[in-house]
Amino acid sequence: MAQHSASADGNEPSEPGLEELGTLVLRVWREPESEESLRIRILASDGAWEPGELTVTPDSEAAVKSVRDWLEARAGQRQASESTDPHV
């Protein structure tokens, strides 16, 4: 089960040291007259207020790869900041 961080208004982390690394939204639906069984829309952004990148695919494996790549990039950001910040 996912853990949720405390937030004052639900928009940003309120605890010191927490930063929002981005937003990832998946929307999945069926197109009634399509040969593809699913359509998957992925909106991914870096940071809280950055513009997002939109991907639409009928391929669930492509969607999983997109989500995995996005998460790994966020993990890489954290590791990079830890290696350059002497206070972490």
A tleap script that builds the chain and sets N, CA, C and O, in Angstrom:
source leaprc.protein.ff14SB
mol = sequence {
  NMET ALA GLN HIE SER ALA SER ALA ASP GLY
  ASN GLU PRO SER GLU PRO GLY LEU GLU GLU
  LEU GLY THR LEU VAL LEU ARG VAL TRP ARG
  GLU PRO GLU SER GLU GLU SER LEU ARG ILE
  ARG ILE LEU ALA SER ASP GLY ALA TRP GLU
  PRO GLY GLU LEU THR VAL THR PRO ASP SER
  GLU ALA ALA VAL LYS SER VAL ARG ASP TRP
  LEU GLU ALA ARG ALA GLY GLN ARG GLN ALA
  SER GLU SER THR ASP PRO HIE CVAL
}
set mol.1.N position { 0.836 -1.167 0.000 }
set mol.1.CA position { 0.000 0.000 0.000 }
set mol.1.C position { 0.886 1.237 0.000 }
set mol.1.O position { 1.934 1.251 0.646 }
set mol.2.N position { 0.479 2.258 -0.707 }
set mol.2.CA position { 1.247 3.495 -0.811 }
set mol.2.C position { 1.211 4.270 0.487 }
set mol.2.O position { 0.231 4.219 1.230 }
set mol.3.N position { 2.280 4.981 0.750 }
set mol.3.CA position { 2.330 5.870 1.903 }
set mol.3.C position { 2.071 7.285 1.424 }
set mol.3.O position { 2.495 7.660 0.330 }
set mol.4.N position { 1.388 8.061 2.223 }
set mol.4.CA position { 1.074 9.433 1.879 }
set mol.4.C position { 1.788 10.359 2.850 }
set mol.4.O position { 1.821 10.106 4.054 }
set mol.5.N position { 2.362 11.440 2.314 }
set mol.5.CA position { 3.040 12.393 3.188 }
set mol.5.C position { 2.051 13.444 3.671 }
set mol.5.O position { 1.033 13.714 3.034 }
set mol.6.N position { 2.381 14.023 4.809 }
set mol.6.CA position { 1.535 15.080 5.361 }
set mol.6.C position { 1.631 16.305 4.475 }
set mol.6.O position { 2.711 16.645 3.991 }
set mol.7.N position { 0.523 16.957 4.265 }
set mol.7.CA position { 0.492 18.153 3.436 }
set mol.7.C position { -0.518 19.123 4.016 }
set mol.7.O position { -1.609 18.731 4.430 }
set mol.8.N position { -0.146 20.387 4.042 }
set mol.8.CA position { -1.028 21.394 4.625 }
set mol.8.C position { -2.304 21.569 3.809 }
set mol.8.O position { -3.397 21.624 4.373 }
set mol.9.N position { -2.175 21.656 2.503 }
set mol.9.CA position { -3.351 21.901 1.668 }
set mol.9.C position { -3.551 20.845 0.587 }
set mol.9.O position { -4.422 21.003 -0.269 }
set mol.10.N position { -2.772 19.785 0.608 }
set mol.10.CA position { -2.915 18.732 -0.379 }
set mol.10.C position { -2.164 18.997 -1.670 }
set mol.10.O position { -2.182 18.154 -2.566 }
set mol.11.N position { -1.505 20.140 -1.795 }
set mol.11.CA position { -0.819 20.473 -3.034 }
set mol.11.C position { 0.686 20.270 -2.976 }
set mol.11.O position { 1.294 19.917 -3.986 }
set mol.12.N position { 1.289 20.478 -1.842 }
set mol.12.CA position { 2.739 20.388 -1.717 }
set mol.12.C position { 3.099 19.713 -0.398 }
set mol.12.O position { 2.355 19.815 0.577 }
set mol.13.N position { 4.245 19.020 -0.366 }
set mol.13.CA position { 4.701 18.482 0.923 }
set mol.13.C position { 4.954 19.620 1.899 }
set mol.13.O position { 5.532 20.642 1.530 }
set mol.14.N position { 4.521 19.447 3.147 }
set mol.14.CA position { 4.664 20.526 4.127 }
set mol.14.C position { 5.802 20.287 5.105 }
set mol.14.O position { 6.165 21.186 5.862 }
set mol.15.N position { 6.362 19.102 5.099 }
set mol.15.CA position { 7.445 18.807 6.026 }
set mol.15.C position { 8.771 19.304 5.465 }
set mol.15.O position { 9.012 19.182 4.264 }
set mol.16.N position { 9.644 19.867 6.316 }
set mol.16.CA position { 10.945 20.327 5.850 }
set mol.16.C position { 11.726 19.177 5.216 }
set mol.16.O position { 11.686 18.046 5.700 }
set mol.17.N position { 12.422 19.475 4.148 }
set mol.17.CA position { 13.237 18.464 3.490 }
set mol.17.C position { 12.510 17.672 2.414 }
set mol.17.O position { 13.140 16.954 1.637 }
set mol.18.N position { 11.181 17.799 2.362 }
set mol.18.CA position { 10.431 17.107 1.325 }
set mol.18.C position { 10.314 18.006 0.108 }
set mol.18.O position { 10.083 19.209 0.228 }
set mol.19.N position { 10.474 17.416 -1.051 }
set mol.19.CA position { 10.302 18.171 -2.279 }
set mol.19.C position { 9.461 17.349 -3.247 }
set mol.19.O position { 9.536 16.120 -3.267 }
set mol.20.N position { 8.681 18.027 -4.027 }
set mol.20.CA position { 7.884 17.335 -5.024 }
set mol.20.C position { 8.755 17.107 -6.248 }
set mol.20.O position { 9.309 18.051 -6.810 }
set mol.21.N position { 8.873 15.861 -6.654 }
set mol.21.CA position { 9.728 15.521 -7.783 }
set mol.21.C position { 8.997 15.526 -9.106 }
set mol.21.O position { 9.625 15.495 -10.165 }
set mol.22.N position { 7.682 15.564 -9.057 }
set mol.22.CA position { 6.933 15.594 -10.298 }
set mol.22.C position { 5.550 15.013 -10.125 }
set mol.22.O position { 5.134 14.643 -9.027 }
set mol.23.N position { 4.851 14.945 -11.243 }
set mol.23.CA position { 3.493 14.425 -11.257 }
set mol.23.C position { 3.370 13.441 -12.407 }
set mol.23.O position { 3.860 13.692 -13.508 }
set mol.24.N position { 2.715 12.323 -12.145 }
set mol.24.CA position { 2.477 11.311 -13.172 }
set mol.24.C position { 1.015 10.906 -13.074 }
set mol.24.O position { 0.561 10.438 -12.031 }
set mol.25.N position { 0.280 11.087 -14.170 }
set mol.25.CA position { -1.143 10.770 -14.200 }
set mol.25.C position { -1.390 9.797 -15.342 }
set mol.25.O position { -0.974 10.032 -16.476 }
set mol.26.N position { -2.069 8.706 -15.029 }
set mol.26.CA position { -2.470 7.738 -16.061 }
set mol.26.C position { -3.982 7.749 -16.184 }
set mol.26.O position { -4.704 7.752 -15.187 }
set mol.27.N position { -4.440 7.755 -17.408 }
set mol.27.CA position { -5.872 7.641 -17.672 }
set mol.27.C position { -6.028 6.481 -18.651 }
set mol.27.O position { -5.351 6.440 -19.678 }
set mol.28.N position { -6.904 5.552 -18.340 }
set mol.28.CA position { -7.095 4.360 -19.157 }
set mol.28.C position { -8.564 4.245 -19.520 }
set mol.28.O position { -9.437 4.422 -18.671 }
set mol.29.N position { -8.835 3.948 -20.786 }
set mol.29.CA position { -10.218 3.782 -21.232 }
set mol.29.C position { -10.270 2.805 -22.399 }
set mol.29.O position { -9.250 2.481 -23.008 }
set mol.30.N position { -11.452 2.357 -22.688 }
set mol.30.CA position { -11.702 1.497 -23.851 }
set mol.30.C position { -12.372 2.324 -24.937 }
set mol.30.O position { -13.305 3.084 -24.678 }
set mol.31.N position { -11.885 2.163 -26.137 }
set mol.31.CA position { -12.522 2.787 -27.294 }
set mol.31.C position { -13.479 1.748 -27.867 }
set mol.31.O position { -13.032 0.685 -28.299 }
set mol.32.N position { -14.783 2.025 -27.885 }
set mol.32.CA position { -15.766 1.003 -28.250 }
set mol.32.C position { -15.611 0.444 -29.667 }
set mol.32.O position { -15.898 -0.732 -29.894 }
set mol.33.N position { -15.171 1.247 -30.603 }
set mol.33.CA position { -15.088 0.754 -31.977 }
set mol.33.C position { -13.654 0.688 -32.469 }
set mol.33.O position { -13.374 0.972 -33.633 }
set mol.34.N position { -12.755 0.316 -31.586 }
set mol.34.CA position { -11.342 0.242 -31.924 }
set mol.34.C position { -10.872 -1.204 -31.869 }
set mol.34.O position { -11.401 -2.020 -31.114 }
set mol.35.N position { -9.867 -1.504 -32.686 }
set mol.35.CA position { -9.277 -2.837 -32.640 }
set mol.35.C position { -8.417 -3.014 -31.385 }
set mol.35.O position { -8.213 -4.134 -30.916 }
set mol.36.N position { -7.925 -1.916 -30.856 }
set mol.36.CA position { -7.116 -1.954 -29.638 }
set mol.36.C position { -8.055 -2.059 -28.439 }
set mol.36.O position { -9.090 -1.394 -28.397 }
set mol.37.N position { -7.695 -2.888 -27.471 }
set mol.37.CA position { -8.593 -3.059 -26.329 }
set mol.37.C position { -8.542 -1.879 -25.358 }
set mol.37.O position { -9.567 -1.526 -24.774 }
set mol.38.N position { -7.380 -1.266 -25.175 }
set mol.38.CA position { -7.233 -0.153 -24.238 }
set mol.38.C position { -6.547 1.026 -24.906 }
set mol.38.O position { -5.829 0.873 -25.894 }
set mol.39.N position { -6.783 2.193 -24.351 }
set mol.39.CA position { -6.017 3.395 -24.680 }
set mol.39.C position { -5.496 3.913 -23.351 }
set mol.39.O position { -6.238 3.980 -22.371 }
set mol.40.N position { -4.236 4.275 -23.316 }
set mol.40.CA position { -3.593 4.729 -22.087 }
set mol.40.C position { -2.980 6.098 -22.360 }
set mol.40.O position { -2.168 6.261 -23.272 }
set mol.41.N position { -3.377 7.065 -21.565 }
set mol.41.CA position { -2.802 8.408 -21.671 }
set mol.41.C position { -1.973 8.647 -20.418 }
set mol.41.O position { -2.443 8.445 -19.298 }
set mol.42.N position { -0.733 9.081 -20.622 }
set mol.42.CA position { 0.189 9.336 -19.519 }
set mol.42.C position { 0.620 10.791 -19.603 }
set mol.42.O position { 1.134 11.245 -20.626 }
set mol.43.N position { 0.405 11.510 -18.517 }
set mol.43.CA position { 0.869 12.885 -18.413 }
set mol.43.C position { 1.948 12.909 -17.342 }
set mol.43.O position { 1.681 12.608 -16.179 }
set mol.44.N position { 3.153 13.263 -17.728 }
set mol.44.CA position { 4.294 13.250 -16.811 }
set mol.44.C position { 4.934 14.627 -16.776 }
set mol.44.O position { 5.138 15.254 -17.816 }
set mol.45.N position { 5.254 15.098 -15.564 }
set mol.45.CA position { 5.933 16.383 -15.431 }
set mol.45.C position { 7.037 16.282 -14.394 }
set mol.45.O position { 7.019 15.422 -13.514 }
set mol.46.N position { 7.996 17.185 -14.523 }
set mol.46.CA position { 9.077 17.318 -13.547 }
set mol.46.C position { 8.736 18.491 -12.653 }
set mol.46.O position { 8.436 19.578 -13.147 }
set mol.47.N position { 8.777 18.295 -11.364 }
set mol.47.CA position { 8.487 19.383 -10.441 }
set mol.47.C position { 6.998 19.664 -10.337 }
set mol.47.O position { 6.181 19.094 -11.060 }
set mol.48.N position { 6.675 20.553 -9.424 }
set mol.48.CA position { 5.270 20.824 -9.125 }
set mol.48.C position { 4.567 21.637 -10.194 }
set mol.48.O position { 3.377 21.433 -10.434 }
set mol.49.N position { 5.264 22.544 -10.837 }
set mol.49.CA position { 4.590 23.467 -11.741 }
set mol.49.C position { 5.153 23.445 -13.152 }
set mol.49.O position { 4.897 24.366 -13.928 }
set mol.50.N position { 5.905 22.424 -13.499 }
set mol.50.CA position { 6.473 22.313 -14.835 }
set mol.50.C position { 5.431 21.789 -15.814 }
set mol.50.O position { 4.541 21.037 -15.418 }
set mol.51.N position { 5.525 22.174 -17.094 }
set mol.51.CA position { 4.597 21.619 -18.084 }
set mol.51.C position { 4.826 20.123 -18.243 }
set mol.51.O position { 5.934 19.624 -18.049 }
set mol.52.N position { 3.771 19.429 -18.594 }
set mol.52.CA position { 3.852 17.980 -18.702 }
set mol.52.C position { 4.106 17.497 -20.113 }
set mol.52.O position { 3.908 18.220 -21.089 }
set mol.53.N position { 4.552 16.248 -20.195 }
set mol.53.CA position { 4.746 15.561 -21.469 }
set mol.53.C position { 3.618 14.551 -21.609 }
set mol.53.O position { 3.358 13.779 -20.686 }
set mol.54.N position { 2.958 14.552 -22.737 }
set mol.54.CA position { 1.800 13.687 -22.956 }
set mol.54.C position { 2.179 12.522 -23.867 }
set mol.54.O position { 2.794 12.707 -24.917 }
set mol.55.N position { 1.796 11.319 -23.443 }
set mol.55.CA position { 1.980 10.109 -24.240 }
set mol.55.C position { 0.649 9.383 -24.292 }
set mol.55.O position { -0.028 9.254 -23.272 }
set mol.56.N position { 0.267 8.907 -25.467 }
set mol.56.CA position { -0.938 8.095 -25.615 }
set mol.56.C position { -0.533 6.828 -26.342 }
set mol.56.O position { 0.136 6.882 -27.374 }
set mol.57.N position { -0.938 5.688 -25.802 }
set mol.57.CA position { -0.575 4.410 -26.391 }
set mol.57.C position { -1.660 3.369 -26.130 }
set mol.57.O position { -2.359 3.449 -25.119 }
set mol.58.N position { -1.811 2.391 -27.028 }
set mol.58.CA position { -2.694 1.265 -26.753 }
set mol.58.C position { -1.933 0.086 -26.124 }
set mol.58.O position { -2.530 -0.931 -25.772 }
set mol.59.N position { -0.621 0.239 -25.990 }
set mol.59.CA position { 0.253 -0.851 -25.559 }
set mol.59.C position { 0.555 -0.750 -24.059 }
set mol.59.O position { 1.226 0.186 -23.622 }
set mol.60.N position { 0.067 -1.701 -23.283 }
set mol.60.CA position { 0.282 -1.648 -21.831 }
set mol.60.C position { 1.762 -1.783 -21.475 }
set mol.60.O position { 2.211 -1.193 -20.492 }
set mol.61.N position { 2.517 -2.538 -22.245 }
set mol.61.CA position { 3.955 -2.666 -21.958 }
set mol.61.C position { 4.672 -1.335 -22.183 }
set mol.61.O position { 5.583 -0.992 -21.429 }
set mol.62.N position { 4.278 -0.592 -23.200 }
set mol.62.CA position { 4.863 0.731 -23.438 }
set mol.62.C position { 4.520 1.677 -22.290 }
set mol.62.O position { 5.349 2.490 -21.882 }
set mol.63.N position { 3.301 1.571 -21.772 }
set mol.63.CA position { 2.892 2.402 -20.636 }
set mol.63.C position { 3.705 2.055 -19.394 }
set mol.63.O position { 4.162 2.948 -18.680 }
set mol.64.N position { 3.885 0.781 -19.136 }
set mol.64.CA position { 4.682 0.349 -17.979 }
set mol.64.C position { 6.118 0.847 -18.115 }
set mol.64.O position { 6.703 1.314 -17.138 }
set mol.65.N position { 6.690 0.754 -19.312 }
set mol.65.CA position { 8.052 1.246 -19.534 }
set mol.65.C position { 8.131 2.752 -19.305 }
set mol.65.O position { 9.094 3.237 -18.710 }
set mol.66.N position { 7.137 3.489 -19.767 }
set mol.66.CA position { 7.112 4.929 -19.576 }
set mol.66.C position { 7.067 5.287 -18.092 }
set mol.66.O position { 7.786 6.180 -17.644 }
set mol.67.N position { 6.230 4.596 -17.336 }
set mol.67.CA position { 6.130 4.830 -15.890 }
set mol.67.C position { 7.448 4.459 -15.204 }
set mol.67.O position { 7.937 5.203 -14.354 }
set mol.68.N position { 8.017 3.319 -15.569 }
set mol.68.CA position { 9.280 2.882 -14.970 }
set mol.68.C position { 10.394 3.892 -15.253 }
set mol.68.O position { 11.151 4.254 -14.352 }
set mol.69.N position { 10.491 4.342 -16.499 }
set mol.69.CA position { 11.521 5.322 -16.859 }
set mol.69.C position { 11.357 6.608 -16.060 }
set mol.69.O position { 12.336 7.182 -15.585 }
set mol.70.N position { 10.105 7.058 -15.913 }
set mol.70.CA position { 9.841 8.281 -15.164 }
set mol.70.C position { 10.255 8.119 -13.698 }
set mol.70.O position { 10.894 9.001 -13.125 }
set mol.71.N position { 9.887 6.991 -13.102 }
set mol.71.CA position { 10.249 6.747 -11.696 }
set mol.71.C position { 11.756 6.631 -11.514 }
set mol.71.O position { 12.305 7.162 -10.549 }
set mol.72.N position { 12.425 5.950 -12.421 }
set mol.72.CA position { 13.879 5.808 -12.325 }
set mol.72.C position { 14.576 7.157 -12.469 }
set mol.72.O position { 15.594 7.402 -11.822 }
set mol.73.N position { 14.033 8.031 -13.313 }
set mol.73.CA position { 14.604 9.374 -13.442 }
set mol.73.C position { 14.457 10.145 -12.138 }
set mol.73.O position { 15.373 10.875 -11.757 }
set mol.74.N position { 13.316 10.002 -11.433 }
set mol.74.CA position { 13.135 10.668 -10.148 }
set mol.74.C position { 14.115 10.099 -9.119 }
set mol.74.O position { 14.693 10.853 -8.336 }
set mol.75.N position { 14.307 8.781 -9.115 }
set mol.75.CA position { 15.261 8.164 -8.186 }
set mol.75.C position { 16.672 8.655 -8.488 }
set mol.75.O position { 17.459 8.880 -7.569 }
set mol.76.N position { 16.995 8.822 -9.758 }
set mol.76.CA position { 18.301 9.341 -10.153 }
set mol.76.C position { 18.508 10.768 -9.704 }
set mol.76.O position { 19.622 11.138 -9.332 }
set mol.77.N position { 17.458 11.586 -9.729 }
set mol.77.CA position { 17.545 12.963 -9.244 }
set mol.77.C position { 17.899 12.972 -7.766 }
set mol.77.O position { 18.728 13.768 -7.325 }
set mol.78.N position { 17.275 12.094 -7.008 }
set mol.78.CA position { 17.516 12.029 -5.562 }
set mol.78.C position { 18.948 11.611 -5.283 }
set mol.78.O position { 19.623 12.203 -4.439 }
set mol.79.N position { 19.407 10.599 -5.988 }
set mol.79.CA position { 20.773 10.126 -5.772 }
set mol.79.C position { 21.787 11.196 -6.145 }
set mol.79.O position { 22.800 11.349 -5.462 }
set mol.80.N position { 21.532 11.942 -7.219 }
set mol.80.CA position { 22.437 13.007 -7.639 }
set mol.80.C position { 22.477 14.112 -6.605 }
set mol.80.O position { 23.555 14.624 -6.304 }
set mol.81.N position { 21.326 14.501 -6.044 }
set mol.81.CA position { 21.302 15.576 -5.050 }
set mol.81.C position { 21.974 15.131 -3.754 }
set mol.81.O position { 22.612 15.944 -3.085 }
set mol.82.N position { 21.843 13.870 -3.391 }
set mol.82.CA position { 22.492 13.358 -2.173 }
set mol.82.C position { 24.000 13.368 -2.328 }
set mol.82.O position { 24.715 13.637 -1.362 }
set mol.83.N position { 24.500 13.081 -3.521 }
set mol.83.CA position { 25.942 13.011 -3.715 }
set mol.83.C position { 26.564 14.404 -3.775 }
set mol.83.O position { 27.764 14.543 -3.540 }
set mol.84.N position { 25.768 15.451 -4.087 }
set mol.84.CA position { 26.326 16.800 -4.163 }
set mol.84.C position { 26.000 17.642 -2.945 }
set mol.84.O position { 26.596 18.707 -2.781 }
set mol.85.N position { 25.094 17.227 -2.088 }
set mol.85.CA position { 24.693 18.009 -0.920 }
set mol.85.C position { 25.414 17.469 0.308 }
set mol.85.O position { 25.149 16.338 0.714 }
set mol.86.N position { 26.315 18.238 0.913 }
set mol.86.CA position { 27.051 17.744 2.088 }
set mol.86.C position { 26.169 17.595 3.329 }
set mol.86.O position { 26.603 16.984 4.305 }
set mol.87.N position { 24.952 18.130 3.324 }
set mol.87.CA position { 24.062 18.056 4.488 }
set mol.87.C position { 23.154 16.847 4.463 }
set mol.87.O position { 22.425 16.612 5.427 }
set mol.88.N position { 23.174 16.073 3.393 }
set mol.88.CA position { 22.270 14.918 3.280 }
set mol.88.C position { 22.967 13.687 3.777 }
set mol.88.O position { 22.384 12.603 3.771 }
savepdb mol mol.pdb
quit
